[in-house]
Amino acid sequence: MEFWKPHSLAVPHTDQLDLRIGDRVRTHTEVHGVPTGTEGLVILANGFNWQRYRVLFDNGAEIGDLDGRQIEPIGRALRRIRNAEARAKR
């Protein structure tokens, strides 16, 4: 599987998902034929003004231009995000 290196200036804004290459995600809406609840792996995290992700889903579909409107973090990525939010509130 090929992974792409994100641009050094590709950093999400405070209201956007902050995912990394290799993070696991799940769809929370149907996306281009990928059913709701399908899990996948982030293979590209990129964008300047709009942080977006390319995901290889477990059903074999590879879809780009996804963000928090279609996907949500699960597993390790979710724990990392929750921990970062808790530290920010302190």
CORURNOR-V296125 format. One record per residue. N is the residue number from 1. D_CENTER is the distance of its C-alpha to the mean C-alpha in Angstrom with 1 decimal. Layout:
N/D_CENTER, N/D_CENTER
This chain:
1/17.2, 2/16.5, 3/13.9, 4/14.0, 5/14.5, 6/12.8, 7/15.6, 8/17.0, 9/16.9, 10/13.2, 11/12.6, 12/10.9, 13/13.7, 14/14.5, 15/13.4, 16/9.8, 17/6.6, 18/7.0, 19/4.7, 20/7.0, 21/8.1, 22/9.1, 23/6.9, 24/7.5, 25/6.1, 26/8.8, 27/9.9, 28/12.0, 29/13.8, 30/15.3, 31/13.7, 32/16.2, 33/17.9, 34/15.1, 35/16.5, 36/15.0, 37/14.0, 38/13.1, 39/10.9, 40/9.2, 41/8.1, 42/5.7, 43/8.9, 44/8.5, 45/7.1, 46/10.0, 47/12.1, 48/14.9, 49/15.5, 50/12.4, 51/9.0, 52/7.2, 53/5.3, 54/7.6, 55/7.3, 56/10.6, 57/11.5, 58/14.4, 59/16.8, 60/16.6, 61/15.0, 62/12.8, 63/11.3, 64/10.1, 65/9.9, 66/7.3, 67/6.4, 68/7.5, 69/10.4, 70/9.3, 71/6.5, 72/6.8, 73/6.4, 74/9.5, 75/12.1, 76/12.1, 77/8.8, 78/10.3, 79/13.6, 80/12.7, 81/11.4, 82/14.5, 83/16.7, 84/15.8, 85/16.5, 86/19.7, 87/20.9, 88/20.4, 89/22.7, 90/25.4
